[in-house]
Amino acid sequence: MHFRHGNRAEDSPSPDGRSLTATAAALAAHLGAVTGADHPGNDPDLLRDVLATAPVAIAVLDEQLRWRHLNAAFSAVTGLRRADLLGRAVETTPFAAARTTLRRVLADGRDREHLTGGPDGAGSPVPPGLRVRYRPLRHAGRTTGVIVVVLDDPDPERERLRELQQARARLALLDAAAERIGTTLDIGTTCAELAAFAVPGLADLATVDVLPPEAEPARPGRDGTRRLHRAAVRAVPELDAALAESARPGESVRHREGSAAARSLATGVAVLAGPGPADACPPGTASLLALPLAARGRLVGLLTLGRSAATPAFTPDEAALLGDLAARAATGIDNARRYTRSQGIALELQRALLSEPGSPHQNLALASRYLPSGSSSVVGGDWYETVRLPFGRTLLAMGDVMGHGVEAAVDMSHYRSALRDIAGMDLPPHRILRQLDNVISANDTARPATCLLVLADPGRARWTLSSAGHLPPALITPDRPTELLRVPTGPPLGTGLGGYEQSTHPLDPGQTLLLYTDGLVERRHEDIDASLARLAALRLPATGDLDDLLDAVLHALVPPPAPAAEDDIALLAARPRAR
């Protein structure tokens, strides 16, 4: 059965063309007729088959008013499970208020009927706006039970009330979903929130499958067996066995051709299914609802919901309502997908640009490291560069473009290129910053950036430093505490204010100078002086491989699980080589 999202499923006519009401009345009469030869208790298979295929909600009580049979439609309308009714006396169930009416049907063999929601329907678990008929079940000329049939009430006012209640339920569901689904721009988190929202409130089992990151979203109507990525699963404890046999988050899944999931993917509409060879419900489930996740006209995944036999089966009205939920969730998943792809492009661009800084002279050893933010996929404008200059000198640069994303990465590329061009003029560090500031401030779309320049001159045994709003470098010397060098600090590049100065510091053998961006030390709600003091208090290895030094810095300062920084981190370590 297929139902388009947002459309209420229409009642299907019976084979002989009569309405559901007429069909229900005829079926009730038929039940009485078929039991004329044998009591229904002696032919349970026949009665069970008739009830199971009936298009309306039907249940049967015996002469002692104990529940003997009910079909799936009856469970769906009343919200009662088979275990809540079968074998129990009517007075011990939610239909206890109808006990007097039922006894009258047994006594005089006459039909009784009431509208739910009215005085005569008090205590009935049937939703308001429906009609409940109690019809005698006859055998050998006497009444041996009661048939309970739930029918639509043709009253337009009650139908309007029912539609109003459905609209309110829809709005309440979507409002709750908006608060709990899509709280981040992470695909995995969004899918997990969707599954948690569905179970146990709406279903007993939920799986969320999305297109692989490299796949392009497709319009509905394509191959329904395409490979998907299992993003989230959720189930009530009773269905743990179903989870054990299904794909786990992170694994690939391909739905079998002809299954409810494959049909939903291929058609772009919700598919209701029950137990059967074609649909193969997961173990422990008796009702399945496959909902395509489509946003902006493109298919991004599939939501599959399951219910056990102890829970009422999905109805067409529920399929429409949950289809609205799936559409809302799909938009959140698509937003996260687009964001992740954009950040992936920026990350690849930044890594490509930072993969190899310029080659220094043989008299200087270098090591560099770049880590994107660990709390999200946000890519910043952190960068570093080295420029080889005449007379054994090497210019070291560390910068941070304000903002995040592709734009920040592109600006970072421009600033590195400008730095190399200006550094070729063999200017001192503070004049290089002045020239960079002029270039960047002349572009109205360029983003401001901090920058630290260090001219390493082992031949003259000195570091020359100048800063444009950047944090001070750390000097690591054997047998001495880590020292944060004092550097004259001017405004960030791009402000057009200029005013940069420089300072010098002795360059001794065995020293290591560490340049870094603010993501290494800054923490939310912490003063920057406290953050820098934490770096200065570290006992870092002053000898050995520079990569080991960078590992030690990250291990000491980046919160676990590493790497999990709140912002991007760029590191550049330089050490003079012994002659």
C-alpha positions in Angstrom: 0.0 0.0 0.0 1.4 3.4 -1.0 0.4 6.7 0.6 1.7 10.1 -0.5 3.0 12.4 2.3 0.4 14.9 3.5 -2.6 13.2 1.8 -5.1 11.3 3.9 -5.6 7.8 2.5 -9.1 7.5 1.1 -11.5 4.7 2.1 -11.3 1.9 -0.5 -14.7 0.6 -1.8 -15.7 -3.0 -1.0 -15.6 -5.5 -3.9 -19.4 -5.1 -4.5 -19.1 -1.3 -4.6 -20.8 -0.6 -1.3 -19.4 1.9 1.3 -17.5 0.8 4.3 -20.5 1.2 6.5 -22.6 -1.1 4.3 -19.8 -3.5 4.1 -19.4 -3.6 7.8 -23.1 -4.3 8.3 -23.0 -7.1 5.7 -19.9 -8.6 7.2 -21.6 -8.6 10.7 -24.6 -10.4 9.2 -22.2 -12.8 7.4 -20.4 -13.6 10.7 -23.7 -14.6 12.2 -24.5 -16.7 9.2 -21.3 -18.6 9.0 -21.6 -19.6 12.6 -25.1 -21.1 12.1 -23.6 -24.5 11.3 -20.8 -24.4 13.9 -20.2 -22.2 16.9 -17.3 -19.7 16.2 -15.4 -21.3 19.0 -15.4 -24.6 17.0 -14.1 -22.9 13.8 -11.6 -20.3 14.9 -9.5 -20.4 11.7 -12.5 -19.3 9.6 -13.4 -16.5 11.9 -9.8 -15.4 12.2 -9.4 -15.2 8.5 -12.6 -13.2 8.0 -11.6 -10.7 10.8 -8.1 -10.3 9.6 -9.2 -9.2 6.1 -12.1 -7.0 7.2 -11.6 -3.3 6.1 -13.2 -2.1 9.3 -12.5 -2.5 13.0 -14.2 -5.6 14.3 -14.1 -7.7 17.5 -16.1 -10.6 19.0 -17.2 -11.2 22.5 -18.6 -14.6 23.7 -21.7 -15.2 25.8 -19.8 -14.5 29.0 -18.7 -11.2 27.5 -15.1 -12.3 27.2 -13.0 -11.0 24.2 -12.5 -13.8 21.7 -11.2 -12.2 18.5 -10.3 -8.8 17.2 -8.6 -7.7 14.0 -5.7 -5.3 13.4 -8.0 -2.4 12.4 -9.7 -2.7 15.8 -6.4 -2.4 17.6 -5.4 0.6 15.5 -8.7 2.5 16.2 -8.8 1.8 19.9 -5.1 1.8 20.6 -5.5 -1.4 22.6 -3.2 -4.4 22.1 -4.5 -7.9 21.6 -2.9 -8.8 25.0 -5.0 -6.1 26.6 -8.3 -7.8 25.6 -8.2 -11.4 24.5 -9.6 -13.8 27.1 -10.5 -11.0 29.5 -14.0 -10.1 30.7 -15.3 -6.8 29.3 -15.6 -5.2 32.8 -11.8 -5.6 33.3 -11.0 -3.7 30.1 -11.5 -0.1 28.9 -14.9 -1.2 27.5 -16.2 -1.7 31.0 -18.7 1.2 30.6 -20.4 -0.7 27.8 -21.1 -3.8 29.9 -24.8 -2.9 30.5 -25.4 -2.3 26.8 -23.7 -5.5 25.8 -25.9 -7.5 28.3 -29.0 -6.0 26.7 -27.8 -7.2 23.3 -27.4 -10.7 24.7 -30.8 -10.5 26.4 -33.0 -9.3 23.5 -30.8 -10.0 20.4 -31.2 -6.4 19.2 -28.5 -4.1 17.8 -27.2 -1.2 19.9 -25.3 1.8 18.7 -23.7 4.9 20.1 -21.6 7.8 19.0 -18.3 8.1 20.8 -17.7 11.3 22.6 -21.4 11.6 23.6 -23.1 10.7 26.9 -23.8 7.1 25.8 -20.2 6.7 24.8 -18.7 7.6 28.1 -15.7 5.4 29.0 -15.2 4.0 25.5 -11.6 4.0 24.3 -12.7 4.7 20.7 -11.7 8.2 19.5 -14.5 10.8 19.4 -16.4 11.1 16.1 -16.8 7.4 15.4 -19.9 5.1 15.7 -19.7 1.9 17.7 -22.3 -0.8 16.9 -23.0 -3.9 19.0 -24.6 -6.7 17.0 -25.8 -10.0 18.3 -23.9 -13.1 17.2 -26.5 -15.9 16.7 -26.1 -19.7 16.8 -28.8 -22.3 16.7 -31.5 -19.6 17.1 -30.0 -17.9 20.2 -27.6 -15.2 20.9 -24.1 -16.6 21.8 -22.0 -13.5 21.6 -21.7 -9.9 20.5 -19.9 -8.5 17.4 -18.4 -5.0 18.1 -17.9 -2.9 14.9 -16.4 0.6 14.8 -17.7 2.8 11.9 -17.1 6.3 10.6 -19.7 8.8 11.7 -21.0 10.7 8.6 -21.8 13.8 10.7 -19.9 16.6 9.0 -19.4 18.5 12.2 -17.9 15.5 13.9 -15.7 14.9 10.8 -14.5 18.5 11.1 -13.7 18.0 14.7 -11.7 14.9 13.9 -9.8 16.8 11.2 -9.1 19.6 13.7 -7.8 17.1 16.2 -5.5 15.6 13.6 -4.2 19.0 12.6 -3.4 19.8 16.2 -1.7 16.5 16.6 0.4 17.2 13.5 1.4 20.6 14.7 2.3 19.3 18.1 4.4 16.5 16.6 6.3 18.9 14.3 6.9 21.4 17.0 8.4 18.8 19.3 10.5 17.5 16.4 11.8 21.0 15.6 13.1 21.2 19.2 14.8 17.8 19.3 15.9 17.1 15.7 18.6 19.0 13.9 20.2 20.7 17.0 23.6 20.6 15.2 24.9 20.6 11.7 26.4 17.1 12.1 24.7 14.3 10.0 25.3 11.5 12.5 23.9 13.6 15.4 20.8 14.7 13.4 20.0 11.1 12.4 20.5 9.8 15.9 18.1 12.5 17.2 15.5 11.4 14.6 15.7 7.8 15.7 15.5 8.8 19.4 12.5 10.9 18.7 10.7 8.0 16.9 11.3 5.4 19.6 9.5 4.6 21.8 6.9 7.4 21.3 6.0 6.6 17.6 7.5 3.1 16.9 9.2 0.2 18.5 12.1 0.2 16.0 13.7 2.9 13.9 16.5 2.9 11.4 17.9 5.9 9.5 19.8 5.4 6.3 21.4 8.2 4.3 23.2 8.5 1.0 27.0 8.0 1.3 28.9 11.3 1.7 30.3 11.0 -1.8 26.9 10.3 -3.5 24.8 13.0 -5.1 21.2 13.3 -3.9 18.9 11.9 -6.5 15.3 12.7 -7.5 12.8 10.0 -6.3 12.0 7.4 -8.9 15.6 6.1 -9.3 17.0 2.7 -8.3 15.5 1.7 -4.9 18.3 -0.8 -4.2 21.2 1.8 -4.3 23.7 1.5 -1.5 23.0 3.6 1.6 24.9 4.4 4.8 23.3 3.3 8.1 23.4 6.4 10.2 21.3 5.5 13.3 19.3 2.7 14.9 17.0 2.7 17.9 14.7 0.0 19.4 12.8 -0.8 22.5 14.5 -3.5 24.7 12.1 -6.2 23.5 13.5 -5.8 19.9 17.2 -6.0 20.7 17.3 -9.2 18.6 16.2 -7.2 15.6 19.1 -4.7 16.1 21.6 -7.6 16.4 20.6 -8.8 12.9 20.5 -5.4 11.2 23.3 -3.2 9.9 25.0 -1.1 12.5 25.7 2.6 12.3 28.6 3.2 10.0 28.0 0.2 7.9 26.7 0.1 4.3 23.2 -1.3 3.6 21.4 -2.2 0.3 17.7 -2.9 0.6 16.4 -6.0 -1.3 14.5 -5.3 -4.5 10.8 -5.4 -3.9 11.0 -4.8 -0.2 9.1 -1.9 1.4 12.3 0.1 1.8 13.3 -0.4 -1.8 9.8 0.5 -3.1 9.8 3.7 -1.0 13.1 4.7 -2.3 12.1 4.0 -5.9 8.7 5.8 -5.7 9.4 8.5 -3.2 6.3 7.8 -1.2 5.6 6.1 2.1 5.0 2.3 2.0 3.0 0.4 4.7 3.8 -3.3 5.0 3.0 -6.3 7.2 4.5 -9.7 7.7 5.1 -11.5 4.4 7.8 -12.9 2.1 7.9 -9.7 0.0 8.6 -7.3 2.9 10.3 -9.5 5.5 9.8 -7.4 8.6 12.7 -7.4 11.0 12.4 -10.1 13.7 9.8 -9.2 16.3 8.0 -6.6 14.2 4.6 -7.1 12.7 4.0 -3.7 11.0 6.5 -1.7 8.9 6.4 1.9 7.6 9.1 3.0 5.1 9.4 6.8 4.7 11.7 8.4 2.1 13.8 11.3 3.4 13.5 13.9 0.7 14.5 17.6 0.8 14.5 20.2 -1.9 13.1 17.7 -4.4 16.1 15.3 -3.8 16.3 12.0 -2.0 18.8 12.0 0.9 17.9 8.8 2.8 15.2 6.6 4.3 13.5 6.3 7.6 12.1 2.9 8.5 9.8 2.4 11.5 8.6 -0.9 12.9 6.0 -2.0 15.5 5.7 -5.3 17.3 2.6 -7.4 17.3 1.9 -6.0 20.8 1.5 -2.5 19.3 -1.3 -1.3 17.0 -0.3 -1.5 13.3 0.5 1.7 11.4 -2.5 3.3 9.7 -2.8 5.4 6.6 -3.4 8.5 8.7 -0.3 7.8 10.7 1.7 7.3 7.5 0.7 10.8 6.4 1.5 12.3 9.7 4.9 10.6 10.0 5.6 11.5 6.4 5.4 15.2 7.5 7.9 14.3 10.3 10.2 12.6 7.8 10.1 15.7 5.5 11.0 18.0 8.4 13.9 15.7 9.5 15.1 15.4 5.9 15.6 19.1 5.6 17.8 19.0 8.7 19.8 16.1 7.4 20.2 17.8 4.0 21.4 21.0 5.7 23.9 19.0 7.7 25.0 17.2 4.5 25.5 20.4 2.6 27.4 22.0 5.5 29.7 19.0 5.9 30.4 19.0 2.2 31.3 22.7 2.2 33.5 22.3 5.2 35.1 19.2 3.6 36.1 21.3 0.5 37.5 24.0 2.7 39.4 21.4 4.8 40.9 19.8 1.7 41.9 23.2 0.3 43.5 24.2 3.5 45.4 21.0 3.9 46.6 21.2 0.3 47.8 24.8 0.9 49.5 23.9 4.1 50.9 20.5 3.1 54.5 21.8 2.5 55.8 25.1 3.7 58.7 26.6 1.7 62.1 24.9 2.1 64.3 26.6 4.7 68.1 26.7 4.6 70.1 23.7 5.8 70.9 25.6 8.9 67.3 25.4 10.2 65.1 22.4 11.0 61.3 22.8 10.7 58.2 20.8 11.7 54.6 21.8 11.2 51.2 20.6 12.1 47.6 21.5 11.3 44.5 20.2 13.1 40.9 21.2 12.2 38.4 21.8 15.0 37.5 18.6 16.8 34.1 19.9 18.1 32.7 20.3 14.6 33.6 20.3 10.9 34.4 24.1 11.1 37.5 25.0 9.1 39.2 28.2 9.9 41.8 30.4 8.2 44.9 29.3 10.2 48.0 29.2 8.1 51.8 29.2 8.2 54.6 29.7 5.7 58.4 29.8 5.5 60.3 31.9 2.9 64.0 31.2 2.1 66.0 34.4 2.0 69.6 35.2 1.1 72.5 34.9 3.5 71.2 31.8 5.3 68.1 33.6 6.6 64.6 32.1 6.7 61.3 34.0 7.3 58.8 32.2 9.5 55.1 33.3 9.4 52.1 32.2 11.4 48.6 33.7 10.7 44.9 33.4 11.4 42.3 34.8 9.1 39.2 35.8 11.0 36.1 33.7 10.3 35.6 30.1 9.0 34.8 28.2 5.9 35.8 28.3 2.3 36.0 32.1 2.2 38.5 32.2 5.1 40.6 29.4 3.4 40.6 31.3 0.1 41.7 34.6 1.8 44.4 32.6 3.6 45.8 31.5 0.3 45.9 35.1 -1.0 47.7 36.3 2.1 50.3 33.6 1.8 50.9 34.5 -1.9 51.2 38.2 -1.0 53.6 37.4 1.8 56.0 35.5 -0.5 56.0 38.3 -3.0 56.7 41.0 -0.4 59.3 38.9 1.4 61.2 38.7 -1.9 61.9 42.4 -1.5 64.1 41.5 1.5 62.4 43.9 3.9 62.6 43.6 7.7 59.6 41.9 9.3 57.8 45.1 10.5 57.9 46.6 7.0 56.6 43.3 5.5 53.6 43.6 7.8 53.1 47.2 6.8 53.1 46.2 3.1 50.7 43.3 3.8 48.4 45.6 5.7 48.2 48.0 2.7 47.4 45.2 0.3 44.7 43.6 2.4 43.0 46.8 3.5 42.8 47.9 -0.2 40.4 45.0 -0.8 36.9 45.7 0.7 36.0 42.0 0.7 39.2 40.7 2.4 39.0 39.5 6.0 41.3 40.9 8.7 44.0 38.5 9.9 46.5 38.3 12.7 50.1 37.5 11.7 53.4 36.8 13.4 56.7 37.1 11.5 60.0 35.8 12.7 63.2 36.2 10.8 65.6 33.4 11.7 69.2 34.4 11.1 71.5 31.7 12.5 74.6 33.4 11.0 74.0 36.5 13.2 72.6 34.4 16.0 69.3 36.3 16.4 65.6 36.1 16.0 63.8 39.3 14.7 60.1 39.4 15.5 57.1 41.5 14.6 53.4 40.9 15.3 50.1 42.0 13.8 47.8 41.2 16.7 49.1 37.6 17.1 50.0 35.6 20.2 53.7 35.6 21.3 55.9 32.6 20.3 57.3 30.2 22.9 61.0 29.7 23.2 62.1 26.2 24.4 65.6 25.9 25.7 67.3 22.9 27.4 67.3 23.0 31.2 65.1 26.2 31.2 61.4 26.9 31.6 59.4 27.6 28.5 59.6 31.3 27.8 57.0 33.5 25.9 58.9 36.1 24.0 57.9 39.7 24.3 57.0 41.0 20.8 55.7 44.5 19.9 52.1 44.0 18.8 50.4 46.1 16.2 46.8 45.9 14.8 45.6 43.0 12.7 46.3 43.1 9.0 43.6 44.6 6.9 42.8 47.5 9.3 45.0 50.0 7.4 46.3 51.4 10.7 49.9 50.3 10.3 52.2 51.1 13.2 54.2 47.8 13.3 57.5 47.5 15.2 60.0 44.7 15.7 62.3 43.3 18.4 65.3 41.0 18.4 66.2 38.1 20.6 69.4 36.0 20.8 69.4 32.8 18.8 71.3 30.2 20.7 72.2 26.6 19.7 69.6 24.1 20.9 66.8 26.6 21.1 63.4 25.8 19.6 61.0 28.5 18.7 57.3 27.5 18.6 54.7 29.5 16.6 51.0 28.7 17.0 47.5 30.0 16.5 45.0 30.8 19.3 43.2 27.4 19.0 46.1 25.8 20.9 45.7 27.8 24.1 42.4 29.7 24.1 39.4 28.2 26.0 35.9 29.6 26.4 35.3 31.6 29.5 39.0 31.8 30.3 41.2 34.9 30.3 43.9 34.8 27.6 46.6 35.4 30.2 45.6 32.2 32.0 45.7 30.4 28.7 49.2 31.6 27.9 50.4 30.8 31.5 49.4 27.2 31.0 51.6 27.0 27.9 54.5 28.6 29.7 54.2 26.1 32.5 54.8 23.1 30.3 58.0 21.1 30.5 58.6 20.3 26.9 61.3 18.2 25.3 64.1 20.6 24.1 66.0 17.9 22.3 65.0 15.1 19.9 62.8 15.1 16.9 60.6 18.2 16.4 57.6 16.1 15.5 57.9 14.6 19.0 57.8 18.1 20.4 54.6 19.0 18.5 53.0 15.7 19.8 53.9 16.6 23.3 52.4 20.1 23.0 49.2 18.8 21.5 48.9 16.1 24.1 49.3 18.6 26.9 47.0 21.3 25.7 44.3 19.8 23.4 41.3 18.4 25.4 40.7 14.6 25.0 39.7 12.8 23.0 42.5 14.2 20.9 42.2 16.0 18.7 39.2 17.8 20.1 40.1 21.5 20.0 37.4 24.2 20.1 39.1 25.9 17.1 41.6 25.1 14.4 45.2 24.7 15.5 48.4 25.4 13.4 51.9 24.8 14.8 55.3 25.6 13.4 58.5 24.7 15.2 62.0 25.9 14.2 65.4 24.9 15.6 68.9 25.9 14.3 71.0 23.1 13.2 74.5 22.6 14.5 77.2 23.6 12.0 
